[in-house]
Amino acid sequence: MTPSRDISRLLEIMAALRTPGSGCPWDLEQNFATIAPYTIEEAYEVTDAIARGDLDDLCDELGDLLLQVVFHARMAEEQNAFAFGDVVEAISRKMIRRHPHVFADKDGRLTPSHVKDAWDRIKAEEKAERAARRQPEEATHKSLLSSVKTGQPALTRAMELQRKASKVGFDWNDPRAVLHKIREEADEIEAALDRGDEKELADETGDLLFALVNLARHVGADPELALRGTNAKFERRFGYIESALETQGRSLESASLAEMDALWNEAKETE
């Protein structure tokens, strides 16, 4: 099978990978849940390529992200739920509906503010239609937090959940109160460590992360960007350790934690 610029070739490749008996064993054992983390990862890779301004890499990463759509669509087609063409038709219909100023058969153009108003109104209509299609029991309760999308990165979603709750007064007024909560959560993790309960430790760690996001919100920091900055800082300082040891003709494995910690502090001083 040869590559092609035609999307149909990619669909054929995925169908071949998912064909029992002759397909790829790894691809065949996947399902929506196991592929979902890769879908999120590829979206981040696209964002990273854009941040680096690497258009060649962006082309590759967009291909990887497109493969995720094709993969999910193929699994859905195997279950007679929908196919790739249905995905394309659905998004085409949505974009035409959301841009009446472009595709509708009428004169005149809207201002950017009018376009946004129309977009928001049409999205609300679509959301109401989806809710009407659900089972009655699923649509009985309308939470304040329902509008916070579940597919967002966890840090971003935590921030949005907290912002929503704060609008009705469910919030602290002082960042120091959040710091107190962070210390409280840290104490609960220490107690869980003493008990050796892995599930409790995971739960308490999540609570601590949620409290840290709350602190970031109160001090005006974006937790995602803050963590990205810290990741970059960690890479720089760890790279300093590697370079320093290499200059000494040594490997990371040969150095003690105390030696690496000392080099880490040197790296901090040089920044």
C-alpha positions in Angstrom: 0.0 0.0 0.0 1.4 3.4 -1.0 1.0 6.8 0.7 -1.5 9.3 -0.8 -2.7 12.8 -0.3 -6.3 11.5 -0.5 -8.0 10.9 2.9 -9.4 7.6 1.6 -5.9 6.1 1.7 -5.6 6.8 5.4 -9.0 5.3 6.0 -7.9 2.2 4.1 -4.7 1.9 6.1 -6.7 2.1 9.4 -9.1 -0.5 8.1 -6.2 -2.8 7.3 -4.7 -2.3 10.8 -8.0 -3.2 12.4 -8.7 -6.2 10.3 -8.8 -9.4 12.4 -6.2 -12.0 11.4 -4.1 -9.8 9.2 -4.1 -6.5 11.1 -1.8 -5.1 13.8 -2.2 -6.9 17.1 -1.8 -3.7 19.1 -4.3 -1.7 17.0 -6.8 -4.5 17.2 -6.8 -4.6 21.0 -7.5 -0.9 21.4 -10.8 0.7 22.2 -12.1 4.3 22.7 -10.9 4.4 26.3 -7.4 3.2 25.6 -6.9 5.5 22.7 -8.3 8.6 24.4 -5.0 9.4 26.2 -3.1 9.3 22.9 -5.7 11.7 21.4 -5.1 14.2 24.2 -1.3 13.7 23.9 -1.3 14.4 20.2 -3.3 17.6 20.7 -0.6 18.8 23.1 2.0 17.9 20.5 0.3 20.1 18.0 0.2 23.0 20.6 3.9 22.4 21.3 4.9 22.6 17.7 2.9 25.9 17.3 4.6 27.3 20.4 8.0 26.4 19.0 7.1 27.9 15.6 8.2 24.6 13.9 5.9 24.3 10.9 7.5 21.1 9.6 6.8 19.5 12.9 3.3 21.0 13.0 2.6 19.2 9.7 3.6 15.9 11.2 1.8 16.5 14.4 -1.5 17.5 12.7 -1.2 14.2 10.8 -0.8 12.3 14.1 -3.9 14.1 15.4 -5.9 13.3 12.2 -5.0 9.7 12.7 -6.7 9.8 16.1 -9.9 11.0 14.5 -9.6 8.2 11.9 -8.9 5.6 14.6 -12.0 6.6 16.7 -14.2 6.7 13.6 -13.0 3.3 12.5 -13.8 1.7 15.9 -17.3 3.4 15.8 -17.9 2.1 12.2 -17.1 -1.5 13.4 -19.9 -1.0 16.0 -22.2 0.3 13.3 -22.4 3.6 15.3 -21.0 6.1 12.7 -18.2 6.3 10.2 -15.6 8.9 9.2 -17.9 10.4 6.6 -20.5 11.0 9.3 -17.9 12.9 11.3 -17.0 15.1 8.3 -20.7 15.7 7.5 -21.6 16.6 11.1 -18.8 19.2 11.4 -19.6 20.6 8.0 -23.2 21.0 8.9 -22.2 22.7 12.2 -19.8 25.2 10.6 -22.4 26.1 7.9 -25.1 26.6 10.6 -22.8 28.7 12.8 -21.7 31.0 9.9 -25.0 32.2 8.4 -23.3 35.5 7.5 -21.0 33.5 5.2 -23.1 30.7 3.8 -26.7 31.9 4.2 -28.4 33.3 1.0 -28.8 36.9 2.2 -27.2 40.3 1.6 -25.1 42.2 4.1 -22.2 41.4 6.4 -22.1 41.2 10.2 -19.6 43.0 12.4 -17.2 40.8 14.4 -19.3 41.4 17.6 -22.5 40.4 15.7 -20.7 37.3 14.4 -19.8 36.3 18.0 -23.3 36.9 19.2 -24.7 34.7 16.4 -22.1 32.0 17.1 -23.0 31.9 20.8 -26.8 31.9 20.1 -26.4 29.0 17.6 -24.2 27.0 19.9 -26.8 27.4 22.7 -29.5 26.2 20.3 -27.3 23.1 19.4 -26.7 22.4 23.0 -30.4 22.5 23.8 -31.1 20.1 20.9 -28.5 17.7 22.2 -30.0 17.9 25.7 -33.5 17.1 24.2 -32.1 14.0 22.5 -30.8 12.6 25.8 -32.8 10.4 28.1 -35.2 12.4 30.4 -33.3 11.3 33.5 -30.1 12.7 32.2 -31.5 16.1 31.6 -33.4 16.6 34.9 -30.6 18.3 36.8 -28.9 21.4 35.5 -25.8 22.2 37.5 -24.0 25.5 37.6 -20.9 23.5 36.6 -22.5 21.7 33.7 -21.1 24.2 31.1 -17.4 23.4 32.1 -16.2 21.0 29.4 -15.0 17.7 30.6 -12.5 17.2 27.8 -10.2 20.0 29.0 -6.8 19.3 30.6 -7.3 18.7 34.3 -5.5 21.8 35.4 -7.5 24.0 33.1 -10.8 22.4 34.1 -10.0 22.7 37.8 -9.5 26.5 37.2 -12.8 26.8 35.3 -14.8 24.8 37.9 -13.4 27.1 40.6 -14.2 30.2 38.6 -17.8 29.1 38.1 -18.2 28.3 41.8 -16.7 31.7 42.8 -19.4 33.6 40.9 -21.9 32.5 43.5 -19.6 33.2 46.5 -18.2 29.7 47.0 -14.6 30.9 47.3 -12.0 32.3 49.6 -11.4 36.0 49.7 -7.7 35.8 50.7 -4.9 33.7 49.1 -3.6 33.0 52.6 -6.7 31.1 53.3 -5.9 28.9 50.2 -2.4 28.4 51.6 -3.9 27.2 54.9 -6.0 24.7 52.8 -2.8 23.5 51.0 -1.1 22.8 54.3 -4.2 21.0 55.5 -4.2 18.8 52.3 -0.4 18.1 52.8 -1.1 17.0 56.3 -3.7 14.6 55.1 -1.3 13.1 52.6 1.2 12.6 55.4 -1.5 10.7 57.4 -2.3 8.6 54.3 1.4 7.8 54.0 1.4 6.5 57.5 -1.6 4.2 56.7 -0.1 3.1 53.4 -3.4 3.3 51.5 -2.6 3.8 47.8 -6.2 4.9 46.8 -6.4 7.4 49.7 -3.0 8.7 48.7 -4.1 9.2 45.1 -7.3 11.0 46.3 -5.4 13.2 48.7 -2.8 14.1 46.1 -5.7 15.2 43.8 -7.1 17.4 46.5 -3.7 19.0 47.0 -3.3 19.7 43.2 -6.8 21.2 43.2 -5.9 23.5 46.1 -2.7 24.5 44.3 -4.7 25.4 41.2 -6.9 27.5 43.5 -3.9 29.3 44.8 -2.7 30.0 41.2 -6.1 31.5 40.4 -6.1 33.7 43.4 -2.6 35.1 42.6 -3.4 35.6 38.9 -1.2 32.8 37.6 -2.3 30.3 34.9 -1.5 26.9 36.4 -0.8 25.3 33.0 1.6 28.0 32.0 3.2 28.0 35.4 3.8 24.3 35.3 5.2 24.5 31.8 7.7 27.1 33.0 8.7 24.9 35.9 9.1 21.9 33.5 11.4 24.0 31.4 13.4 25.1 34.4 13.7 21.5 35.6 15.1 20.5 32.2 17.6 23.3 32.2 18.9 22.5 35.7 19.0 18.8 35.1 20.9 19.4 31.9 23.4 21.4 33.9 23.9 18.4 36.2 24.5 16.1 33.1 26.9 18.5 31.5 28.9 19.0 34.8 29.2 15.3 35.3 30.2 14.7 31.7 33.0 17.3 32.1 34.2 15.2 35.0 34.1 12.1 32.9 31.3 10.7 35.0 27.8 9.4 34.4 24.6 10.2 36.2 24.5 6.7 37.6 27.9 7.2 39.3 26.9 10.3 41.1 25.2 10.3 44.5 22.0 12.2 45.2 24.0 14.6 47.4 26.4 15.4 44.5 23.6 15.9 42.1 21.8 18.1 44.6 24.9 20.3 44.9 25.1 20.7 41.2 21.4 21.5 41.1 22.1 24.4 43.5 24.9 25.6 41.3 22.5 25.6 38.4 20.1 27.7 40.4 22.8 30.2 41.2 23.8 30.6 37.6 20.2 31.6 36.6 
